[in-house]
């Protein structure tokens, strides 16, 4: 009984603590790429939750319906062959779920790898993002400026990040704008993002790369196009 109350108290405590947490960043998208990925995450969670609920309902039903009963000692249960319908359901439904999620994943992969939806006709802002031990260097070739560990981006404009690493493999990730992508030495990888809303976002290296990995973060300021141009002029002046 004590163990039962202990586990019940733990569950209530964990639920109470988690209720006070801030929204998960990947489920609070600020751009079209992140919105697509958040949709896929919620879709996967919904399907898995449905499967779990059905399994637990069937478990309770089986435990109640086929629980032990007072039968004679010489009782022998009848021999039952496998039921083809049950086997077809148990095998077919997982195949359908995996097949459906595979199609969704492939479609999403093509979407997030291309220019953000709604921005196909616009010229992207090119930003070179390079990592070293353990910093991020951002270069704006069109504006002829560079920053370290902080990034300014205009809203309502496509962004083309060109990623490179001067050290070990790192992973460039702004959770509220899209998924991560690796930055490696001797090659440039490209990541397409866009911000629909203004605000301060968090970016980081999502790949363990040494003792400075935990501090390998950078701030992202999404501002209006006008404020972005003013920021560029201010950086050039200073």
Secondary structure, DSSP 8 states (H G I E B T S, - for coil): -HHHHHHHHHHHHHHHHHHTS---GGGS--SHHHHHHHHHHHHHHHHHHHHHHHHHHHHHHHHHHT------TT---------HHHHHHHHHHHHHHHHHHHHHHHHHHHHHHSS-TT-TTS--EEEEEEEETTEEEEEETTTTEEEESEEEEESSSEEEEEEEESSS-EEEE-TTT---EEE-TTS-EEEEEE-SS-EEEEEEE-S--STTGGG-EEEEEEE-HHHHHHHHHHHHH-
